[in-house]
Amino acid sequence: MTEVWAPYASSVLLDANGTRTPMVRGDGGWWRSAEPLPPGTDYGFVLDGSDDVLPDPRSPRQPDGVHGRSRTVDHAAFAWTDAGWSRPPLAGAVVYELHVGTFTPEGTFDAAIAHLPHLANLGVTAVELLPVNAFPGTHGWGYDGVGLWAPHEPYGGPDGLKRLVDACHAAGLAVVLDVVYNHLGPSGNYLGRFGPYFTDRYRTPWGPAVNYDDEGSHEVREFVVGNARMWVRDYHVDGLRLDAVHAIFDQSATHVLEELTARVDAWVIAESDLNDPRVVTPRGPRNGLGCDAQWSDDFHHALHAALTGERDGYYADFGPLAHVAKALEGAYVYDGQHSAYRGRRHGRPVADLPATAFLGYLQDHDQVGNRALGERSSHLLSPGLLKVGAALVLTAPFVPMLFMGEEWGASTPWQYFTDHDDPGLADAVRKGRREEFRAFGWDPDDVPDPQDPATFARSRLRWDEVTEPAHADLLDWHRRLIALRRGVPALTDGCLAQATFDEAARTLVVERGDVVVLANLGGEPRTFDAAGEVLLASAAYDGGVLPGESVAILRR
């Protein structure tokens, strides 16, 4: 049986195998056809006598792109080999964020498999994939996806994603998939033709809001929750990272995120700039939304601003070491204080939540790619400060996350790139990016054209540079830090840190149980009143003196 929810339609035809078959309307706006569609059948729907053949909103495959017909898939036909795999605890994970299209020269799921030994040897335990559902064109970040149920065909389609997940599990790596439930891209977005998938009650920065609490929202909610369950069931992913949940608007008594976390057997990690601990508070009597963790942008912003000295845009709210210390001690820097950038009070304290309910990082795809030139920390910091930053992330109380190439200080930028086939949309995106960067003081003329294929090409990792001395040294530093984190219980105990600092001297001392991290962010040697076994140091810690731009990790 084939079915589609189209409550707006007065007639629906199933277009398959070269013929069109009328579908029968049932309860709740569902249309059904008894015609069987064998695996590999290309099909679509014709609404109200239109000349358009529309892809299935739940299409499992889009072989000809987001504007083409859907294709049926037999998920049971794939020969999985991960029967013995068990998802590890998130609290002990080290996450590695990667974009399939630029992780390798080929930009495919299968090509990524060849580099899994590198990740396993590095010591990471989970791979987080930027969105891989169908989006317009051949290359892009994936956040303008429209085929939410279909893996992007240029990456390798459904079987390619399954092969990658299966190989990750064989290598001891969990897989987290980035999903976008706050908006859909404009090109190839046909959901509004079928039903009330969107609402005018709210607006997002990217266009119409998904309808989670207006008329017809019960089926939209089921569409989204069902999509999340599908990735876990059919593709064996271990977790979902939910993009920008602050743009998921829902005034229902049971928030859609609470419903999703209750029904999805996987890690659920949120991106949220609300500084609202309810996102990661358990469901039930505490009325939390039940996400397992959320990205900690406050920790990133505080650490980035302290290391780089940048104060433009949202970095205006950050800068002193006091903010780094507060993030380490309380997860949020802004937990009720006035934010100059927002012009209001922001956030609330995390209370008794474990530190492992937050992911900490020096870089991520947004913080690199949403710079005018896509500079990584390796372009902004000295080798010494890169090691300091890595040490503060990998000894922090949060679940650490690395962005692909960070571990060796990749020389390649990671810029914003698109492949829209609509000239008007392409021009609007180009102009929008340039205007956005004015707020950061960047010259709009310096912003690379997202549509230029060279922008995409220069964002690919260069794996040949990994063995070059400077890159190999930083890679070794990350390996040793990760091994230390996994071998010292105090570093993964879930307890927030204690931190002291000296702004004038540019020093920071972080205590994690019996482990003490001494960081000198300044250029001059500094004396620390700390003794113990040196577990790891980026420079000689001799007689309590630590050279400038270096870090030492001690056990008392």
N, C-alpha and C positions, 0 to 999 in steps of 0.2 A: 504494500500500500504506500502511496505517496500522498503527503499532506502539506499544506501551507496555511499559515494564519494570514488572512487578508480580509479583515472585517469591513474595510472600505469598499471592496469590490462587489459589483453586481453580477459579474461572471468571471470565471477563471478557467483557462485552458492549460492543460499540461502539454508542452511541446517536447516530444521525445521520439527518437527513432524515425524522424522525418514525418511524423504525423502529430496532429493536435487532437487531444481528447478532452471533452468537457469534464470538469470536476464538479462534485456535488457539495453544496454548502451544508455544513453541519452546525452543531451548537457552538456558540462563542466565536463565530467568524472563521472557523476552520473549514477549509475546503479539502476534499479527499478524492483520490482516484484509486480504483482497485488494480489499475494496470501495473504489473511488476516492472521494475527497472533493474536489470542485472548490473553487476559491477562493471564500470567502464562506460556506462551510458551517459551521453551528453543530453542535457535537458534544461528546460527553463519554464517560465510561466508567462502567460499572456493575460493581462488584466483588462476587462471591460472592452474587448475588441480592439485594443491598441495594436499598432504595428510593431511594438517593442517586445522582444523576448527577454524577460528579466531573469537574472540569476536567482537561485534559491537563497533566501535570507540565511538558511542553515546549510548552505552549500559546503560539502566536505572537500571540494577541489575546484579550482578555477584554472584549467589548463591554458586558456587563452586570455588570461588577465581578468581584471575585475569587471570589465564590461561584457565579457563573453558568457557562454552557457556554462552551467554547472556540470560536474561529472560525479557519478556515484562511485563510492569507495567501499570495498569490503574490508573493514578493519580487522576482522578475524583471520584474514589471509596472511597477515604479517607474522613471520616466525621469530617471536621474541626469545631472547636467551637470558632474560634477567629474573627468572623465577625465584632465585635465591637472594635477590636484592631486598634490602630493608632500609627505609628512609632513616637517616641518622637524626639525632636531636639537633635542632637549629641552633641551640645555645652554644654548641661547640664548633660551629661551622666557620670556615673561612670562604667567603663568597668571591667569585670572579665574574665581573660583568663583561659581556662581549656582544658585539654586533656581528652577526653572521656575514654580512656583505663585505665588511672591511677587515675581518679577522684574518683572512687569507687572500692571496691574489685572485683565486677562483671565486670566492664569495659564496660558497655553497655549504650545505650541511655536511656532505661527504668530505669536503676539503678540510673542514674543521676537525674531523675525527683524527687526522694525521697529527694534530698538535695536542691531543689529549695527554700523551705521555709527558709533555712539557708541564702541563698543569698539575698532573699527579706528582711529578718530581718537585714542583714548586711547593706543594703541600696544601693547595686549596682543596676544599672538600665539596664545593657546590659551584656550579656554573649557572649564571643568570643570563638568559638570552633576551636581548632587546626584542620588541615585538616581531613575530614571524608570521602573523596572519596576513592574508592577501591585502596588498596596498597597490596604488597606481604605479605604473612604470616598472622598470627593472630594479632600480636601486632607490633607497631612501632610508630614513631612520625607522620607519614602520609605525609611527604614531598617528599617521593619517590613514590607517587601515580601514577597510570597509567590508571585507569578507572575513568576519570574525571567526568562522569555523573552518577556514581553509588555509593550510600552510602556504606561504608565498611560493609560487611555482618556480621562479628563477633561482630560489635557494635549493630546490630539490623536491618540493611538494610533500605530500603526506608520508610517503615511504622514506624520503630523505630525512625528515625530522625523526621518524621512528628509529632509523639506523643510528642517528646521532645520539638520541636518548639511550638506546640500548648500549652503544659503545661507551657512553659516559658511565653508566652503571657498571659495566665490565671493568672500567678504570677506577671504580670507587668514588665516582663523582655524582652527587645529586644534581638535579636539573630544576631550575626555577624559570618560569616563563613570564615575561612581562606582558600584561594584558591591559587594554585600554577600554574602560567602561564608562568614561565620562563624556566622550564625544566620538564621532566618526568623521573621517575625512570627507571633503565635499565631492571629490571625483570618484564616481562609481558607487556612490551611496544611494541605493534605491530603496532603502527600508521605508522611507516616508511614503512611497507609492503603495505599500502593502498595508500599513496600519499606523496607529499613533505611537510610533517608536520615539518621537521627540515631542517636546512641550515648549510652548512660548512663555511658560511661567517663570523660567529662569534662562539665563544666558551664561555660556562659558566663554573664556578667551578665544576659543577655537571654533565657535559656532553654536548651533542649537543644542540645548541640553537634552540628554536622554530622559525619557519619561518614566520616572520611578514612583510617582505619587499622584498622577493626574488620571483622567478617564482612560481606561484600557491598560493601565500600568501593570495589572496583574500578569498579563501575558508578556510584557516587556521584561519584567523582573524574571520571569521563568526563562525567557530567552537568554538573559545574561547569566543567571545561575546555572542554567543548563550548559551554557558554553564553558563555564569554569569546570564543571563536572566532566565535560567531554575531554578537555585537555588531560585531565588526570586519568580518566578511564581508558581512552583510546590511544593516548600518546605516553602514558606512564610518567608524566612529569611529577616531580615531588613537591612543587610549590608554585605559587603564583605571586607575582609582584604587581600590585594594582596601581596603575598610574593615577596621580593627582586625585586622590579621593576627596579632596576639598572641593572639587568641581562635580562631585556626585551629589546632586541635590535631592533630598528625600525627607519629607516631613511626616512620613507614615509612622504609626506607632512602633512598628518593627522596621528599622532601617534596613535597606537592601544589603548592606555590608554585614549586618548581624545575621540575616538570612543566609547569605553566602558562606560565611565562616561556619555556620552550623551545619551546612549541607555538603561542604567540600572537604574530603579527607586528604588534606595537603597543607603544607605551610602556606599561610597567607600573610604577605608582607605588603604594607601600605606605603605609598608616598603621600605625605600630608604636610602642608605648611601651617596647619592650625595650631600646633603646639598644644593639642588637646589629648591628654592621656586616655580619654575614653576610647580612642581608636584602638589601643592595644590593651585595654582593660577587658578581663574575661566577661563573657555573657552571663546572664543570670541575675542574681540579686544585686550585683554591682552595676548592672545596666550598661556594660561595655559592648563594643562592637565585635570584640573577640578576635581581632587580628593578632597573629603571633608576634609580629614585629613591625616597625616602621623605620624608614630612612631618617637619619638624624641630620637634617640640614644645618641646625644650629652648631653642631660640633664641626661640621665641614667649614661653615662660614667663619667660625671663630678661629679655627686652625689655619685656614687659607689666608685670612686677613693678617693674622699674627706673623705668618711666615713670609708673605709677599709684601705687606705694607699697603695693599690695595684698599681703597675706601670708597669706590664708586658704586652706584646703584645700591643694592641691598647690603653690600659690604660696609655701607656707612654706619650700620648698626653694630659693627664689630671692629676688632683691632687689638685691644689690650690683651695681655696674657691672662688677666683676670677673667676674661670671657672663656678662654680655653679651660681654665681651672674650673669655672662654674659648670661648663658642659660636662667635664669629666666627673663632677660631683653630683650633678642633677639632671643630666641629659639635655634639658632645655636651658639655653641662656636666658631666653625671654619666657618667664613663667608667671607673668602678671605685670611686668614692668612696661613703661612707655617705650614704644619703638618709634624712633625718629623717622625711619623709612616709611612706616605705615601711618604715622601720625596719630597713633592711639596705643592703648595698652594691648598687650599681646600675650597669649598663653596662660597656662596655669601649671603648678608643680606636678611632678609625676608621682608624688606620694611614695607608696611602697612597691612600685613596679620594679622588676629586676632590670638590671642594665642590659641584659641580653634581649630585651624587648625592643632594642634599637640597633640599627646598623650604623657603624661609623666608617668614615672614608676620607681620604685626602682628595680624591677625584671621583667623578662619575660622568656618565655621558652628558648630562645636562651642564654640569659645571665646566666641562671642557668644550663641548660643542656649542654652547650658547655664549661663548666668547666670540668677538668679531672674527678672529683669525684661528679659533680652535686650538689655542695653545694649551699644552699639557703643563703639569707642574714642572716637568723636566725642562721646559722652555723658560720658566719663570724663576726657578730656584737654583742655587748653587748645589753642587754634589753633596756638600756637607748638610745643607738644610733639607735636601731630599731624603737623606738618611734619617735626620731628626724627625721629619714628618712621618716617614714610614714606621719608625719606632713608636711614635705616639699613637698611631692608628692600631698597630698590631699588639701593643700592650694595653690598649684602652679597655675599659670594661664592656664595650659594645661588641656585637658581632662584626668583625672587620670585613670590608669589601674593597677589592681592587678593581680598577678599570683596565681593560685589556691593554697590555704593553707597558703599564705603569711599573711593573716589576723590573723591567730593564731600562726604564727611562727612554721609551721609544722616541725617536727623533721626528716621527711623522705627526702632523697635527690631526685633529679629528674635527672636521668642520660640518656645517649644516648643508646637506645635499638632498636634492629632489629630482624627480624624473617625470614631472607632470606633462601630459600630452595636450592639455588645454592651455593655449597661449595666454589667455586672460588670467587664469589661475596662476600660471608660472610667473607672470609679471606682478601680480598682487603679492605673491610670496616674496619675490625679490625686493619689492618696495617695502613691504612690511618688516623684513629683517633689518633693512637699513635704518628705518625709523626707530625700531626697537633699541638699537645700539646707541642712539643719541643720548639716552639716559645714562649710559656708562661713560660718556665722554669720548667715545670712539668715533673716528671720522667715517661717516657712512660710505664714502668712496673706497675705503679700505676693505669693506665687507665683501668676501668672495661671492660670486653669483652662484646661488644654490643649484641652478639648472645647468651650469657649465660642467660637462663631464670631468674636467680636470679637478674640480672641487672634490668630487667623489674619489677620483684616482689618487689624489695626494693624501687622502685619509686612510688608505690601506696600510696595515702594519708591514714593516720590513723585517721579516724574520732573519734575514742574512746578517743583521747587525747585532744579534743576540750575543755572538761570540766575541765581538770587539771588546777590548779591555775595559773601557769605562762602563759599557753596558753590562758586561759579564760581572763586574764588581758589584754593581747595584743589584743585579739578579741574585747573586750569592748572598747579599745582605738580606734581601727579602726571604730567601730560603731559610736562612738561619733564624730570622725573627719568627717566621711561622713555626719552625720546629721548636723554638723556645716556647711559643705560646701554647702549642699542643702538648708540651712536656712538663709545664709548670702549672699545677692545679690552680694556684692563686689568680692566674691570668684569665681563667674561664669560669670563675665562681659565681658570676652574675651580680656581684656586689659593686656598687658604684665606688669610684676612687676617692682618695683624699689628695688634695693638691695644694701646694703653696708656690708662690712665685715672687719674683723681684722684677718689677717693671723696668727699673733703671738699669739693672744688670742684665736683663733679658734672659733670666733663668727660670726654670720650671722644675719642680720636684713632684713626682706623682707616686703615691703609695698604693700598692695593690697587695694587701696582706703582707707577706714577708718579702715582697719584691718592691724595689725602689727604682724609679726611672729618673735619671738626672739629665736634663736637657739644657744645653747652652745655645740659645738662639742668636746670641750676639757674636761679634767678631773677635772679642778679646777672651783670653783664658779666664776662667772663674774658679774660685775655690768653693767646694761643697763640703758641708759637715755631715758626711755620710760614709759609713764603712760597711764592708761586707764582701762576700764573694762576688767577683765580677763575672756575670753570666754572659754578657755580650757588650761590646763597646765599638763605636765607630772610630774612636781615637783613643790613645792611651789615657787611662784615668790613673794618674800617678800622684800619690801624696795628697789626694783630695782635690787635685787641680784637673779641670776638664778644659781642653782647648776650645776655641771658638767654633761655633757651628758644628757641634758634635753631641753625642748622647752616650750614656753608659747605663747599663741595667745591672743592678746589684741584688743579691739575696742576703738579707741580714741574718 
